[in-house]
Amino acid sequence: MTVNRQHLATAQVCAPDDPEVVISDIATRLAVRLGISTAYAVRSCDVGMLAATYPAIATCLATGAFSFAHMTGLADDLPAVPPAHRQKVDTTIATKVLTPTRACQAVPAVRCVHRRVQAIIAEICPPSPAHRHRRGPHPTTFGGDLVDRHPRREHHHRRGAYRPDPRAVDHLGDRQPLRPAQ
């Protein structure tokens, strides 16, 4: 627990005072001065900015129950939250995810915290309609079986196998295209 508190304290010291400053410049200087890698310095700056932006979450992290992996996971999840929703997201995550509900409760895993935080963010500030359909269609499960939303798509034995469309092959300059033997 002491190590986790020290990680948070280091991250809070590493955080820039001005949010408009370039993190890579600060991280490079910190890496040289503290004798840590640049990647770790960047992660520390991210966690420090998280603690400065979300005070209720920082209070929960200051208990020492959450590891640096938990802190960096939260730092990865929360920058997308618009400023108008930050206070509500801060208090909701602090009370529903990071505060224990019973005595001697185990700390949730990093991935579990990530899923819960993502669900809270989606509930409080859902993505715009333009962002919802940015990804292409994907297969879904229905009744335990994998159902493809595109039934006309050709399925090959090996999914990653490349099969060029013979109609798309045109002549390559003066050379003739390869044709299958008859």
C-alpha positions as CSV (number, residue, x, y, z in Angstrom):
1,M,0.0,0.0,0.0
2,T,2.9,2.4,0.7
3,V,4.3,1.7,-2.7
4,N,1.0,2.6,-4.3
5,R,0.8,5.9,-2.4
6,Q,4.3,6.7,-3.4
7,H,3.5,6.1,-7.0
8,L,0.6,8.5,-6.8
9,A,2.7,11.1,-5.0
10,T,5.4,10.8,-7.6
11,A,2.8,11.1,-10.4
12,Q,1.2,14.2,-8.7
13,V,4.6,15.9,-8.6
14,C,5.3,15.0,-12.2
15,A,2.0,16.5,-13.5
16,P,2.5,19.7,-15.4
17,D,0.9,22.9,-14.0
18,D,-0.3,24.0,-17.4
19,P,-2.5,21.5,-19.2
20,E,-1.4,22.9,-22.6
21,V,2.2,22.0,-22.1
22,V,3.7,19.2,-24.2
23,I,4.0,16.1,-22.0
24,S,6.9,14.6,-24.0
25,D,9.1,17.5,-23.1
26,I,8.4,17.2,-19.4
27,A,8.7,13.4,-19.5
28,T,12.1,13.5,-21.2
29,R,13.5,15.9,-18.5
30,L,11.9,13.8,-15.7
31,A,13.3,10.6,-17.1
32,V,16.8,12.0,-17.0
33,R,16.5,13.6,-13.6
34,L,14.8,10.6,-11.9
35,G,16.6,7.8,-13.7
36,I,13.4,6.3,-15.1
37,S,12.4,5.4,-18.6
38,T,10.6,8.0,-20.7
39,A,7.6,5.8,-21.0
40,Y,7.2,5.5,-17.3
41,A,7.6,9.3,-17.0
42,V,4.8,9.8,-19.5
43,R,2.6,7.4,-17.6
44,S,3.4,9.3,-14.4
45,C,2.5,12.6,-16.0
46,D,-0.8,11.1,-17.2
47,V,-1.7,9.8,-13.7
48,G,-0.7,13.1,-12.2
49,M,-3.0,15.0,-14.6
50,L,-5.8,12.5,-13.8
51,A,-5.3,13.2,-10.1
52,A,-5.5,17.0,-10.7
53,T,-8.6,16.8,-12.9
54,Y,-10.6,14.2,-10.9
55,P,-10.2,15.0,-7.1
56,A,-12.7,12.3,-5.9
57,I,-10.9,9.6,-7.8
58,A,-7.5,11.0,-6.5
59,T,-8.9,10.7,-3.0
60,C,-9.8,7.0,-3.6
61,L,-6.4,6.3,-5.1
62,A,-4.6,8.0,-2.2
63,T,-5.8,5.1,0.1
64,G,-3.1,3.0,-1.4
65,A,-5.3,0.1,-2.4
66,F,-4.9,0.6,-6.1
67,S,-1.8,-0.2,-8.0
68,F,0.0,1.9,-10.6
69,A,-1.6,-0.3,-13.3
70,H,-5.1,0.7,-12.0
71,M,-4.0,4.3,-12.1
72,T,-2.7,4.2,-15.6
73,G,-5.8,2.3,-16.7
74,L,-8.0,5.1,-15.3
75,A,-5.7,7.7,-16.9
76,D,-6.2,6.0,-20.3
77,D,-10.0,5.8,-19.9
78,L,-10.8,9.3,-18.7
79,P,-9.3,11.8,-21.1
80,A,-12.2,11.4,-23.5
81,V,-14.7,12.7,-21.0
82,P,-16.0,16.2,-22.0
83,P,-15.3,18.9,-19.4
84,A,-19.0,19.4,-18.8
85,H,-19.4,15.8,-17.6
86,R,-16.1,15.5,-15.6
87,Q,-17.6,16.2,-12.1
88,K,-20.4,13.7,-12.5
89,V,-18.1,11.1,-13.9
90,D,-15.6,11.8,-11.1
91,T,-18.1,11.3,-8.3
92,T,-19.8,8.3,-9.9
93,I,-16.6,6.4,-10.5
94,A,-15.3,7.2,-7.0
95,T,-18.5,5.9,-5.4
96,K,-19.5,3.0,-7.6
97,V,-16.1,1.6,-8.7
98,L,-13.3,2.6,-6.4
99,T,-15.1,2.6,-3.0
100,P,-15.6,-0.8,-1.3
101,T,-19.2,-1.8,-0.6
102,R,-18.4,-4.2,2.3
103,A,-15.7,-4.8,4.8
104,C,-12.5,-6.7,3.6
105,Q,-13.6,-6.4,0.0
106,A,-10.9,-7.3,-2.5
107,V,-9.7,-4.7,-5.0
108,P,-11.2,-5.3,-8.4
109,A,-8.9,-6.3,-11.2
110,V,-7.5,-3.7,-13.6
111,R,-9.7,-5.0,-16.5
112,C,-12.8,-5.1,-14.3
113,V,-12.2,-1.4,-13.3
114,H,-11.8,-0.6,-17.0
115,R,-15.1,-2.2,-18.0
116,R,-17.0,-0.5,-15.2
117,V,-15.4,2.9,-16.0
118,Q,-16.3,2.5,-19.7
119,A,-19.9,1.6,-18.8
120,I,-20.2,4.7,-16.6
121,I,-18.7,7.0,-19.2
122,A,-21.1,5.5,-21.9
123,E,-24.0,6.0,-19.5
124,I,-23.2,9.6,-18.5
125,C,-21.9,11.0,-21.8
126,P,-22.8,8.6,-24.7
127,P,-20.9,8.9,-27.9
128,S,-22.3,11.0,-30.7
129,P,-24.1,9.2,-33.5
130,A,-21.2,9.9,-35.8
131,H,-18.9,7.9,-33.6
132,R,-21.2,5.0,-32.9
133,H,-21.0,3.7,-36.5
134,R,-17.4,4.5,-37.2
135,R,-16.4,0.8,-37.0
136,G,-17.6,-1.6,-39.7
137,P,-20.2,-4.2,-38.9
138,H,-19.0,-7.0,-36.8
139,P,-20.2,-10.5,-36.0
140,T,-22.4,-10.9,-33.0
141,T,-23.5,-13.9,-30.9
142,F,-27.1,-15.0,-31.0
143,G,-28.1,-18.0,-29.0
144,G,-24.5,-19.1,-28.4
145,D,-23.6,-19.3,-32.1
146,L,-21.6,-16.9,-34.0
147,V,-23.9,-15.1,-36.5
148,D,-22.5,-13.1,-39.4
149,R,-24.4,-10.0,-40.2
150,H,-23.4,-10.3,-43.8
151,P,-24.7,-13.7,-45.0
152,R,-23.6,-13.2,-48.6
153,R,-19.9,-12.7,-47.7
154,E,-17.8,-15.6,-48.9
155,H,-16.3,-17.7,-46.1
156,H,-13.1,-19.5,-46.8
157,H,-11.5,-22.3,-44.8
158,R,-8.7,-20.0,-43.6
159,R,-10.2,-16.6,-42.7
160,G,-7.0,-14.7,-43.3
161,A,-6.3,-16.4,-46.7
162,Y,-5.9,-14.0,-49.6
163,R,-7.8,-14.9,-52.7
164,P,-7.6,-12.3,-55.4
165,D,-10.7,-11.7,-57.4
166,P,-10.0,-13.0,-61.0
167,R,-12.2,-10.2,-62.4
168,A,-10.1,-7.6,-60.7
169,V,-6.9,-8.8,-62.4
170,D,-6.3,-6.8,-65.6
171,H,-3.4,-6.8,-67.9
172,L,-0.1,-5.6,-66.5
173,G,1.4,-3.7,-69.3
174,D,2.4,-6.0,-72.1
175,R,2.3,-9.1,-69.9
176,Q,-0.7,-11.4,-69.9
177,P,-2.4,-12.2,-66.5
178,L,-1.9,-15.7,-65.1
179,R,-4.9,-17.9,-65.7
180,P,-5.8,-21.2,-64.1
181,A,-5.0,-24.3,-66.1
182,Q,-7.9,-25.7,-68.0
